Amino acid sequence: MTTIPVSAPARLDGKVALVTGAAGGIGHATTLALAEAGATVIATDIADHAEFESDKVIYRRYDVTSQDDTRSVIAETKAEHGAIDALILCAGTISHKHLVDSTDDEWASILNVNLMGVVNPVREVFPVMTEQAMGKIVALGSIASKIGGVASGPSYVAAKSAVHGLMKWVAKNGADKGIYASVIAPGPVETPMWETVTQRAAPSPNGNVPLGRFGQPEDIAQAILFLASPASNWITGTVLDVNGGMLMD
């Protein structure tokens, strides 16, 4: 069994991180947070181009639903940088459709991005991190999967619930190889994707959040940095709630 190091400050100097969904609000903020902590960040998204104010960020187009794309980006990152120390999974999409109005195509689309968009890169990076005997995987879940939805539809809730379960499996089966896996479960965050959710679920100015405001991408990014860094070396298989107190377990 790999010897697990004691926790240390949240620095990533000399480390290589790969971020999916990096062009979005949370993914963009996370990319910058990892770079500021010292990591070389391979920022990926389905968009052709994205801007980052950091010389430690390298952008690549990547469709998380494509197995061919996944194999290429993982292999190229390992070949060019020698390691993948952290995999951060921020790619996602949302649906608000009620169960009775949902279609097979909608379910397939939501599950393909939100679930298989996690399965694909994790499946490819698992042997890489096994060879390294160390690696941290952090996936975006959602408060929706813990309370049955905020204003999202059942396909989104189901996909995020599956992500929570998958990361626990990876944590359990990767622990003796030095592989960590955890989930961040945000509440409503002010990003373009979540704008309709906050409008539907939070008619009051503070969104009925005990801490008095909606989440910002930086709130989630700093939590992801914690789980991706040595600061969390004795934490795995957890679902970290970052929601301003909307859900208190």
Secondary structure, DSSP 4 states (H G I P E B T S, - for coil): -PPPPPP--S--TT-EEEEESTTSHHHHHHHHHHHHTT-EEEEEESSS----S-TTEEEEE--TT-HHHHHHHHHHHHHHHS---EEEE---------GGG--HHHHHHHHHHHTHHHHHHHHHHHHHHHHHT-EEEEEE--THHHHT-SS--HHHHHHHHHHHHHHHHHHHHHGGGTEEEEEEEE--B-STTTHHHHHHH--STTTT-TTSS-B-HHHHHHHHHHHHSGGGTT--S-EEEESTTSS--
